[in-house]
Each structure stands twice: as C-alpha cells, then as structure tokens.
Amino acid sequence: MKKRFFLLLLTVLFTNTLSAQELNSPKETKKVHQNSTEQKSEINQIDSLMAKSYERGLFNGNVLISKNNKIIYQKSFGFTDETRQTALTDKSIFNIGSIAKEFNAVAIMILVERGLLNLDDPISKFNLGLPKWSEKVTIRHLINYASGIPKIESGLNPVSDADAWKILRSSDNLLFEPGTSYKYDNGNVFLQRRIIEKITGVSFQEFVIKNIVKPLKMTNSAFDPKFGYKNRTSCYDMDNVRCPEMNFISGWLWVDINDLYKWIEAMNSNRLISKESFQTLLNNPYAKDEGGSLGRYFEKEELQRHNGVSYKFESIFLNDFKNNITIILVSNNLNRVWDLGYTIHNLMLGKDYEIPKKSVYQAIRKESLYDINTAIEIYYLLKKNSKNEYSFENPGELNKLGYELLRGGKNNESIEIFKLATKEFPKEANLFDSLGEAYFTNKQYDLALDSYYKAISLGGTNGNAEKMIEKIGKEMGK
C-alpha cells in the first residue's frame, strides 16, 4: 500500500509539473499590434499569464483581446479534441453555449425595428398551439427570462425541438405570473426562435445567416455542426475523454474567435440594431442583478459580461465600455476560463492580479473516484510540500469535487470530501450547505439537519438551508 501510494503521489506531482517545452508543443497563432513600450509590457504580461495557465493545465482554447478597437493579443493554446493530435488555430470553431442566445435576441430586435412585431405582443398572437397561459406571456418576458413558462429541461437532460413542443403544449400552468420573477431556461430561447420563424416564413437559421452572419462577414460560423465538420472542435475532460454528442434544441451557432469578435464589435457600434435596442437587451427590468439576453451588465463599471457553458465547452467575454477593452476566451476543456477573463481584465486596468494556481480539484480528482482515503492523504501531502503552487485557498475546488462525486452516485465519498472542505474552511456557509445535501441524499437526516443549521448560523445560503430543513422535516415525519 505504501509503495502504491508513493507512486500515486509521484504521478500527481509529475503530471502537474510537466515542462513548459512539452506543454507548449502545439503550434500557436498570435496576432499582436504593438504601439508603445507600455503596451509591449502589457502584452508580455498577458502572454506570460496565458502560457503559465496553459502549463498548469488551466486553459485549453483561444484568446483574443482588443483595446481601443484594435486587436492587441490573439493566441491559441492546446488541441481541438481529446486525441491531442491537432493544434487549435484561430479558425477552430467552438460551441459558445449561452452566448449563442444573443443571436435570437438580436434577431427579435431587428424585427421590432422593422415594425414586424412589438415586444409587448402576447405570444398567443403567433398561433403556436400553446395553452391559455400564452395570452399572458409577452416577447419582452421571453427575452428577459421573466415569462414563467414551463421548464423544457430537467437537470442535465437536453431535449429536441419535438420534445420542447410536447412539454410546452401539454403544460397548463406557469411557474409564476409573467413579470413577477426570473427563471433562466431554454424554453424562452426556443419560443423566441419559433416566433422569428412564424413572422419571417423562413427558418431561424436562414434568417440569422441572411441578416447577421453574412452582413458581418462571419465567414467561419455554422449552425449545429456535426462531428467531422471542418474546423469543428470537440470538448473533452481532464482525463482526455470526449464529451457525448447529444441531441438538443436546434439553432446554436458555433463560431471561431474572430467571428465572435466581429459580433461583439457590431453590437458595440450599433451596426445591426440601434443603441436603444442594444440597451433594451442589455438591461433586464424584471431582474436587474440577473442580466438579460446579452449577459450581465454592471452599470457602475460600464461592463458587460457574458459566459456560456455547454458540456465541457466554456466561453466568456468581458466588454468594458468605459476603457474600450474586449476580452474573449473560448475553450473546449472546461477549466478556469471565468477566472482568466477577470485576471486579464485586472491586469489591463493596472490592478493587482495573480496567475491562477494549479487545481487541487484536478490533483486529487482521479484518486477520489477509486480510493477516497488516499485522495485525502494526497491532499494533505500536497498542502505540506507544495502549498504555494496549488489553489488551497479556494473553497470551490473541494466543493466542485464533492458535487462531482455526489452526481456520480458516490455518496459516501462526497460526504468525506465535503467534511474535509468544512474542516479546511470552517466559516464557509456554502460548504456546510453542500455537506447537508450529501447527508440528505444519503438519508442521514439528523446529520443533514446539523449541517444546514450550521450553514444558517454562518450567514445562510439565500434560504436554501431553510427550505431543506423543512423538506427534511416532512421526510422524517412520513
């Protein structure tokens, strides 16, 4: 056992300390406009940040940064799929997840500006065969996720167009009165696309290609491309296992990073819709803190942020209107895209920033699937010997691992990870909430209650702990 453990530790340490030369073996593309010594320094810092993040296994994808309407940095890191044989280039196209929902929202505003619909039209006007609740729901509700329409998805189970129609047409009740709450669900997106088709008489894809893709010269974008399509990437996990190719509602535009930049630039310069229409989509009157169809807008900072996740694809862009900075990252290997976007932004604003550290989650994940005790031993050894190299200060690392184990049916293992997390971060209410969920899933109700009460004492988790305590009471009363 000791010999096996020693070999495992060596494997973890070796895997996470591969040489820069080996990790930078794929070809990289780079476009840089250097205008000053100061900008050269900034670009060098960005390049060092991204190269180090790639070396540490924290990013596989493409990055593009513009300042004052000029691209100052563009580069590709890593591979197109799990075989790690083909290097990414700026022509590689990605699934950008929820960012692609911008295209249907802008298409709606194009039709509004053409006088073909009104945002306050009830969706019953379009004869979609929906129940009576459609008389209450308006297009404005749909673009702001304030419609209350029935959910078309459950958990991680995607649905096809036919499934979506069946669910929506057979559900008589709304989740809430339109305009009174917020629920982020793809049913709102699905109906936007169908209304566009009803008004124009062509498919959603045809309308977007004619009115958005071609005018903006987005020459390397495709709707719902199948495996094998030219330049298409496939997402994969840290064990180099490809994501499943699953059925989903139609109408997702995959783009390369250049086309995504063209899109953002067109929105900023009002080339497709007016500034007023852009602001309508940017600001959600029903849920200001949740954001609208174009992501979240932070008014004080004059910053738009939109991110998208689909399986292991992850993308983000930060659109800083005040400083005229746009930062785009697209990835096919879900990792630290969000963190890197903000780190680059801080760097460019002259704020303190830190190169992301190696992932604790990644370091012990594989062993935790087979031997939780050894995984925890590796955790403590890494903390003792390599504390400054790994993100031990981030409670999300263990929380993420605990939930992965819980979703995989490894209840006891998830409990041990959440217990470790609460021991390491005894003041984090969210971690005690997570531990409570693991105990509840394992039907250890007394321990679950203890964890939820502890979460409340530490500040609570936006009412979730209270709801779970009530739910446990009902379970124990059966």
N, C-alpha and C positions, 0 to 999 in steps of 0.2 A: 504494500500500500504506500509506504514512504517513497519507494522508488518511482511508483506511478505518479504520485503527487508532485515529486520533484520534476519529472519530465513534463507534466502538465504546466507547471509554473514556468519552466524554460520556454515552452511553446507559446504561452501567453506573452511573455516578455519579448521573445524573438519576433512574434507576429506584429507586435506593436512598435518595434524598433528597426524596421527594415530601412535600408539605406536610402538616402534621397535619390541616388543614381538609379537604383532599382525601381523606385516608385515613380520616377519621372520618365520612365522608359517610353510611354506612349508619346506620339507626336503631339505638339501643342500648337495652336494657332494663336496669333497675337496681333492686335492692331492698336497702335499707340500714337497719339498725337501729342508731341512734347513741345510746349510753348515757353517754358521757363524753368529755371533751376528749382523753384518751389514745386512746380508740377511734377518735375522729374523725381523729386524726393517723395512726393505723394504717391506717384505711380510705383516707385520701388517698394514703398511700404505695403501697398496693396498686393503687389506681386509676391512679396515675402509672406504676407498673411495667407494668401491663397495656396502658395506652394507648401507652406508648413501644414496647412489644414489638410491638403491632399496627402502629404506624407503620413499624417496621423490617422488617415482613414476617415476623415470627417467630411469629405466632399468628393463627389464624382459627378461632373457636369460642366456646364458652360456658364461663363460670367461675362457681363457687358456693363460698362459704366460710362455715362455721359455727364459732361459738365459744360454749362453754357452752350448747350445744343451741339456739342461735339463729342464723339466717342473718344475717350482718353485711355480706355483699357478694355481689352477683349481677349479672352483666352479660354482654351478647352483643357480640362483635366480628366483623364480616365478613359473609360471604354463605353461602347454602345450597348453591350449586353453582358450576360454572365460568363461567356466564354473568355472574355478579356483578350480577345484577339484583334478587334477593330477599334482603333482610337477614335474618340469623339472629334468632330470638327465643328466649325460654325454653321455647317449645313445640316447637322444632325437635328431631326425633329423630335419633339417631346410632347407627351401628354401634360398639359399645364393645369389639369384639374379645374377647380372653380374659377380660375382666371378666364377660362373659355366662356363662362356665363356672361361675360361682358358683351360678347358679340350679339346675343339675343336681346339684351337690354338696349344696346345702341340701335339695333335694328328697329326696336319698338319706337325709339325716339325719332328715327328717320321717318317712320310712318306718321308719327304725330306731327312733325314739321311739314309733311306733305298734305296734312289735313285729312288723312285716311282713317285716323282713329283719335280718340280722346282718352287721356289717362284715367278719367273718371267714368268711362264706359263700363257698365257691368259686363262680366264675361258671358252672361246669358245671351247677350246681343249677338254673339257669333255662332249660335246654334251648334254647340259642340256635344249635345246629347248628355249634358251634366244634370245632376239633381237640382232641386229648387234653390239650394244654397248659392248657386251660381248667380242668382239675382242680387245677392248682397256683395259679392266679391268683385272688385274693380281691377283694372290693369295696374293702377297705382299700387294696390295692395300686393299684387304679384311681384312687381319689380322691387318691393321693399320687404318681401317675406313676412308680410303682415296679413295674409289672406285667411289663415286658419284652415286651409283646405286639408283634407286627409293626407296623411303621410303615404308616399308611394314606396318607401323603402323601410326595411326593418333591419337594424343593425348593419352588418357588412354585406347584406344580401342585395345585390343590384337587380334591377328589373328591366325588361324590354319595353318598347313602346306599347305593345299589346297588353302587357301586364299593367302598365300605368293606366291605360284607358279603363281596364276592367276594375281596378281598385277605385279610381275616381268616380266612375259611373255607377258603381254599386254601393257607395258610401253615402248615407243620407245625412250625416251630421258633420258639422265643422268642429275643429279642435277648439276654436274660440271665435268670438264675434270679430269679423274683419275690422282691422284697425285698432284693436284693443291690446294686442300682444305681438310677439315675434317668434317665428319658428323657421329656422333655416332648413329647407327641404327642397329636393329637386323637383317635386311636383309643381312648384311655382315656375321653375325653368321650363319644364315640359309644356305647360299650358301657354307660356309666352311663345314658344316656338310654334305651337299649333295655331295660335291666333294669327301669327305672322303669315302662316300658310293660307289660312282662311281668307285673309284680306287680299293677299297678293296673287293667289291662284297658282303659286309655284312652291316647291319645297323650301324649307328653311335654308337648307344648304345652298340651293340655287340663288336665293335672294342675297345671302351673305357674300357669296362669290362675286356676284354681279355688282353689288352696291358697296362692298367693303374690301374684299380681298384684291380684286383687280384694280380698283381706283388707287389703292395704296401700294400697288406693285408688291404684294406679299407673295412672292414667286415660289416659295418653298413651304407652303402650308397645305394641309389636306384634312378632310373630314373623316373621322373614324377609320384611319388607315389600318389595314390588316397586316399581320406579321409577314415580313418579306418586302413590304413597301419600301421603295428607295429612300435611304437616309433615315428610316424609322428606327428609333431606339426601343429597347425592351427594358423594363425595370427588373431589378434583381436585389436580393438581400445580401447581408454581410457574409453569408455562407455561400454566396455565388449560386443561389437558386433563383431561377426565373419566376417572375410573377405569373399567375394564371391569366390566360386570355379569356375573359368572361364577357357575357352578354350584358348590355347596358342600354339605357335610353339613347337614342341617336342624337347626332348634332354636335359632337365635340370636335372642335378644330384643333389639330395638332400643329405646332409651329416650330420653326427654328428661332434662335435667339435674335437674329437680325429682323425677322418679320415681327416678333413681339415688340422690339424697339420701335419699328415703324408704326405699329398700332398705338403705342403709348404716346409717341411724338404727335401722331394725328389727333389724338384726344386733347393733348396739351395745346395744340394750335388751332383747334376747332375746325378741322378740315372736313369732318363728316357731319357733325352736329354742332349747333350753336353753343356758346358758353353757357347760356341759360339752361339748355337741355343737359349739358355736362354736369352742371351744379345740381340739377334735379336728380340725376342718378347718383351723384356723389354723397348727397345728404339724405339720410333716412328720417322723415318726420315722425315716424312711429317708434323708432328705436335708435336714437342718436348714437348711443355707445356701441351698437352692434354693427353699424355700417349698412351700406346699401348695395346696389348692383355692381359698383365699381370698387368694392372692398371697403375698408375703414378710412374715414377722413378725420384727421386730427387738426381741428381748426386753428388752435393756438400755434402749432408748429407749421401749419400750412403743408401738411404731409399726408399723402395718400399711400396706403399700404394695402396690397392685395396678395394673398397667397393661395396656393391650390395644392391639394394632395389627392392623388389617385393611386391606390395600392402603394407601391414604393416610389412612384414619381412624386417629386415635390418642387414647386416653383414659388418664387416670391419676387415682387418688385416694390421698391420704395421710390416714390415720386415726390421729391422735395421741391415744391413750387417756390418757396422763399429763397433757396440757394441755387435753384436751377440745376439740380442734381437728379439723375435717374440711375438706380442700381437694380440690375436684373440678374437673378441666378435661377438656372433650371437644372434639375437633377433627375437621374433615373435610379438613384440608390439612396432612398430616404435616410437622411442623417442630420446635418447641422445647418441646413440652408437658411432657416429663420435667423439663427444666431449670427451667421456670417453676414447676412444682409445688414443687420444693425451694427455689427462690428465695423464693416466698411464705412457705413454712414458716420459713425462716431469718429473714425479716423479722418474722414474728409472734412469734418467740422472742427478738427483740431482738439477733440475731446480725448480723454483717456480711453484706451481700448486694450483688450487682451487677446492674444492669439488663442483660439479655443484649445483646450487641453484634450488629451486622449480620453476616450469614453470609458468610464467604469462599466457602464452597461455592456458595451461590446466586449470588454476584457473578461467578464465572468458569465456572459450570457450562455455560451455553449455548454460549459460545465454545469450550469444550474439546471439544464434540461435533463441531466443524467445523474448528478450527484450534488445535491444542494449543499451538503456539509463541506465538501471540497471547494465548491464555489465560494462559500463564505470564508474559508481559510485563505483562498487566493486573494479575496478582497482585502483581508487584514494584512497579508504579506505585502501586497502592492502598496497599501497605505503606509506601511512601515518603511519600505525601501524606495518607493517612487512617488511619494505623496505630491510633489510639485509638478509631476508630469501628467497626472490624471485629475479628472474633474470631481474630486471627492467633496468639494464644497457645494455641489449641485444636487439637491434632493430629488430632482426629476429623473436622475439616472436610475436610482433604485426603484422609484415609483413606476417608471416605464417597464422595467424588467418584471416587477411584481404583477403588473397587469397583463403582460405577455404570457406569463405562466398561468394566470387565472383564466384567461381566454382559452388557453390550450388545455384546460381541464386539470392542470396540476395544482390543485387547491392547497395541499399541504406545503408544497414548495413555495407557492406565492405567499402564504402566511409567514414562512420563515424569512423571506426577503422583506416583506413589509415590517416584520418585527425588527429586523436589522435596521431598516430605514428609520423607524421611530426611535430606536436606540441612538442612532447617529444624529438624528435631528429631532430632539425631544420637544421642540417648540413649534413644530410644523403641524398645524391642524389638518391640512390636507392628507398627510401621511397616515394619521390616525383614522381619518375617514376611509382611506383606502384599506387599511387593516380591518376596519369594521366590515367593509364589503366582502373581503376574503373570508372572514369568520362567518358572515351571514350566508355566503354561498356554500360554505361547509356545514351549515346548520348548527354552528356553535353560537347560539343566540346570546347567551349570557356574556361571552367574551366580546361579541359584536357590540352589545349594548355598552360595555365598558369603554370600548374604543370610540364609539360615537359620542358618549358623554365627555370623554377626554377631548375630542375634537371641538365640541361646543365650548368647553372651558378655555380652550386656546384661541377662541375667536370665531369658531364656527366655519361652516363651508357653504355659505349662502342658502341655508335652510335645508340642505340635503341630509345632514345628520338628523335633524328633527323629523324629517319625512321617514327616514329609515327606522328611527326609534318607534314611530307609530306603526310602521309596517311589521316590525318585529313583534310588537305587542299583539297584533292581530294573528300572526303566525303562532305565537306561544299560547294564544287563547283558544286555538282550534281544538 
